[in-house]
Each structure stands twice: as structure tokens, then as C-alpha cells.
């Protein structure tokens, strides 16, 4: 059986559109993704007004907003 060769992703976008609580409870996902792919550039897309919950998250490289 041949092993599947999978490259580590260079960029990952986590999309979490919802309210502040939805964004807040999704933060463990960021730690898990960062642990699995430590070299990837990790972005999160959230609704405007919820970005304060993740603005200082050390797992993220970028926060993107939907107006």
C-alpha cells in the first residue's frame, strides 16, 4: 500500500460567522489548528463587531471582517 504524501498547508482560513459567543467558543479550534499546522499562516473571518474576542489571540496571524 502506498502512503499518501500530503503537504502542510501554507495558509488556513477559519470562517466563523455569528455572534460574539459563537466566535468565543470557536477559539479552541484555533489552538488545535495551530498545533496541527504550526508553520501555516492562520486567518479567521468573523462578522464586524465580534473581532474584539479574537483580536489578541496568539494563534492567529490575521483577523478578517465581514461588514
Buried (B, 14 or more C-beta within 10 A) or exposed (E): EEEEEEEEBEEBEBEBEEEBEBBEEBBEEBEEBBEEBEEBEBBBBBBEEBBEBBEEBEBBBEBEEEE
